[in-house]
Amino acid sequence: MSEKFDFLAYLEPRPTPAAWKAFIAEDAQGNWLGNWEALAFSFRAAARVLLQVELSDRRETLIVPAAFVVRHYIELFLKGIWVRLRNAGLLSDDVPTNHNLQNLWGKIRKALIADWDTLKDDPDVREFGRTIALLHKFDGDATTFRYPVGTDGTEGLGKLGISIDELKNAFERADLLFSGIDGMMSACDC
């Protein structure tokens, strides 16, 4: 019979059992899981940090995590908008549980345009639609930036790469659009 491997022996300082459970607890701070937009803002902050560090050192070690966090921020914020639109009676369905950004944005865009027709021809809305289409094309099921292989066995991005500068630009454009949408919705108590 072989001995059980004790990986904790390699950690210095050795964590106590209390340290292992401390980061998830009933009395822990930061429980935003029930609030889509608050959770989105925490991912927005993380995206800013990852993008800033990657842009400053250009080691290409944080590009993929930054892409994942930016994508997740966009998804969470869109789902937060969905909840607000549903609460205002502009959408009837519950928040989708899948990661399909294209369908999510399509329904949100339609609901927003129904109430604010000026968004129909807005260049920022069109540009955001192209960003969503690009994210959906390469990361439709939210796994490309998290795993080296997709759920269908295909290799992530393959021979493609991610431009950190363009990722930062897309993040900033999305963030500005979200600020505008948030302002419009707040003005009408949505």
Helices and strands as residue ranges (DSSP letters): G 7-10, H 17-21, H 36-57, H 63-87, H 101-115, G 117-119, H 123-139, H 164-187
